[in-house]
């Protein structure tokens, strides 16, 4: 398929990644779980038919993670600017994914892949959005990549997904929706994601971590009145 899949991600360094997993996890545990999430996501992407696979990275990826991917350094600026910059890396259909949904399965991308494989251009949707349960989005597909469709969209808010969808629709694009997935920001999110990818390295890692935690250290949810702002973007 003439599709480029780009994964935007960052190096999993303790204290700099997945900080909202602590507590109940230690910074080292949080970074290790983030690395497992990233590696599992990349393995899923390797199984998806694509013309090119890009890893747009902040830091230095592990050798195994880079295998099968063209590695690019993330651009500068806010997240919307960095996502927009990815559009310049592909001339044809582009799907951008994050590293925070390890429960992603190849079949969940099937509607987009089938649509963009359709011979008749008039039948194709020109954009696809994968909404996140916290109001953001975990995937963005653009049949004709255009960074202008991302620049200026405010990221990391509960309305980010809705605003991005409105931007696409406002540009006259017919937008398809992928399944709603949960970004792994808090440990409760990790528990929920693990239920949807049982038997995978991520699920086993979450099970092992949960077993070693006291019950009081595993909040099922974070009260909205006191919870810090959730990140609602695909990085």
C-alpha positions in Angstrom: 0.0 0.0 0.0 1.2 3.5 -0.7 0.8 4.6 2.9 3.4 6.1 5.2 3.0 5.3 8.9 4.8 7.6 11.3 5.1 7.0 15.0 6.0 10.0 17.1 7.7 9.1 20.3 10.3 10.0 22.9 13.2 8.3 24.6 12.0 6.6 27.8 14.2 8.2 30.4 13.2 7.9 34.1 11.8 11.2 35.4 11.2 12.5 31.8 8.5 10.1 30.5 5.2 9.0 31.9 5.6 11.0 35.1 1.9 10.7 35.9 2.4 7.0 36.5 4.3 8.0 39.6 3.0 7.2 42.1 2.2 4.4 42.3 5.2 3.5 40.1 8.7 4.6 40.6 10.2 6.8 37.8 12.3 3.8 36.7 9.2 1.5 36.6 7.2 4.2 34.7 10.0 4.6 32.1 10.3 0.8 31.7 6.5 0.5 31.1 6.7 3.4 28.6 9.4 1.6 26.7 7.3 -1.6 26.6 4.4 0.4 25.3 6.6 2.0 22.6 8.2 -1.3 21.5 4.8 -3.0 21.4 3.3 -0.2 19.3 6.2 -0.4 16.8 5.9 -4.1 16.5 2.2 -3.7 15.6 3.1 -1.1 13.0 5.6 -3.5 11.5 2.7 -5.9 10.8 0.7 -3.3 8.9 1.2 -3.1 5.2 2.9 0.3 4.4 5.2 1.8 1.8 7.3 3.5 4.5 7.5 3.4 8.3 8.9 6.4 10.1 10.0 6.8 13.7 9.9 10.5 14.6 11.9 10.6 17.8 12.9 12.8 20.6 16.2 11.3 21.8 17.9 8.1 20.7 15.8 5.1 20.0 16.9 1.6 21.0 18.4 -0.4 18.2 15.5 -2.9 18.2 12.9 -0.1 18.0 14.6 1.5 15.0 14.6 -1.7 13.0 12.4 -1.4 10.0 11.9 2.3 10.4 13.4 5.4 9.0 14.4 7.5 12.0 13.8 11.3 12.1 14.4 13.8 14.8 11.3 15.6 16.0 10.9 19.2 15.0 10.9 22.1 17.4 8.0 24.0 18.9 4.7 22.8 20.4 3.2 19.5 19.7 1.0 20.8 16.9 4.1 22.2 15.2 6.0 18.9 15.6 3.0 16.9 14.2 2.7 19.4 11.3 6.4 18.9 10.5 5.8 15.2 10.0 3.6 16.1 7.0 6.6 17.2 5.1 8.2 13.8 5.4 5.6 12.1 3.2 4.3 12.9 -0.3 1.4 10.4 -0.2 -1.1 9.2 2.3 0.2 9.5 5.9 -0.9 8.0 9.1 0.5 9.4 12.3 0.4 7.4 15.5 1.5 7.9 19.1 3.3 5.6 21.5 0.6 5.7 24.3 -1.8 3.1 23.0 0.0 -0.3 23.2 -3.4 -2.1 23.0 -3.6 -1.0 19.3 -4.3 -3.9 17.0 -3.7 -4.1 13.2 -7.4 -4.8 12.6 -8.4 -1.5 14.2 -6.7 0.3 11.3 -8.5 -1.9 8.7 -11.2 0.7 7.8 -8.5 3.3 6.9 -6.3 0.8 5.0 -9.3 -0.6 3.1 -10.6 2.9 2.3 -7.2 4.1 1.0 -6.8 1.0 -1.1 -10.0 1.7 -3.0 -9.2 2.2 -6.7 -11.7 5.0 -7.2 -10.3 8.2 -5.7 -13.8 9.7 -5.3 -14.6 6.9 -2.8 -11.7 7.7 -0.4 -12.0 9.6 2.7 -9.4 12.3 2.8 -8.8 12.1 6.6 -9.1 9.7 9.5 -9.1 10.4 13.2 -8.6 8.0 16.1 -10.3 9.6 19.1 -8.8 9.0 22.6 -11.1 8.5 25.6 -9.7 11.5 27.4 -10.8 13.9 24.6 -7.6 13.8 22.5 -6.6 11.6 19.6 -4.2 8.7 19.1 -4.2 8.6 15.3 -4.4 11.1 12.5 -4.5 10.1 8.8 -4.2 12.5 6.0 -4.6 11.4 2.4 -2.7 14.5 1.3 -0.4 15.5 4.2 -0.8 19.2 5.0 0.8 20.6 8.1 -1.6 23.6 8.0 -4.4 21.2 9.2 -2.5 20.9 12.5 -0.9 24.2 13.1 -2.8 26.2 15.6 -4.8 23.3 17.1 -4.4 23.5 20.8 -3.1 20.3 22.2 -3.3 18.7 25.7 -6.9 19.7 26.4 -10.1 17.7 26.7 -11.3 19.3 23.5 -8.2 18.6 21.4 -9.8 15.8 19.4 -13.0 17.8 18.8 -11.0 20.8 17.6 -8.8 18.7 15.3 -11.9 17.0 13.8 -13.5 20.5 13.3 -10.3 21.7 11.6 -10.4 18.7 9.2 -14.1 19.1 8.5 -13.8 22.8 8.0 -11.2 22.2 5.3 -13.8 20.3 3.4 -12.4 16.8 4.2 -14.6 13.8 4.6 -13.3 12.4 7.9 -13.6 8.7 9.0 -13.4 7.7 12.6 -11.2 4.9 14.0 -12.1 3.2 17.3 -11.8 5.1 20.6 -8.7 4.0 22.5 -7.4 4.9 26.0 -4.1 6.7 26.2 -1.9 5.4 29.0 -1.2 8.4 31.2 -2.1 7.1 34.6 -1.7 3.6 36.1 -5.5 3.1 35.9 -5.1 3.7 32.1 -2.4 1.1 32.0 -4.7 -1.4 33.8 -7.5 -0.7 31.3 -5.3 -0.9 28.2 -3.8 -4.2 29.4 -7.3 -5.7 29.5 -7.5 -5.2 25.7 -4.1 -6.7 24.9 -4.0 -9.8 27.2 -0.9 -11.9 26.8 1.3 -9.2 25.3 4.5 -7.9 26.8 2.7 -4.7 27.9 -0.1 -6.7 29.6 2.4 -8.9 31.4 4.4 -5.9 32.5 1.3 -4.3 34.0 0.3 -7.5 35.7 3.7 -7.8 37.3 3.7 -4.2 38.4 0.2 -4.5 39.8 1.1 -7.6 41.8 3.9 -5.8 43.5 1.8 -2.8 44.5 -0.3 -2.3 47.6 -4.0 -2.0 46.8 -4.0 1.6 48.0 -1.3 2.4 45.5 -3.5 1.5 42.5 -6.1 4.2 42.1 -8.9 3.1 39.8 -9.5 6.7 38.7 -8.2 10.2 39.4 -10.9 12.5 40.7 -11.4 15.3 38.1 -11.5 18.0 40.8 -7.9 17.3 41.9 -6.4 15.5 38.9 -3.6 17.4 37.0 -4.3 18.2 33.3 -4.2 15.0 31.2 -2.2 15.0 28.0 -4.6 14.4 25.2 -2.2 14.1 22.2 -0.6 11.3 20.3 3.0 11.6 21.6 
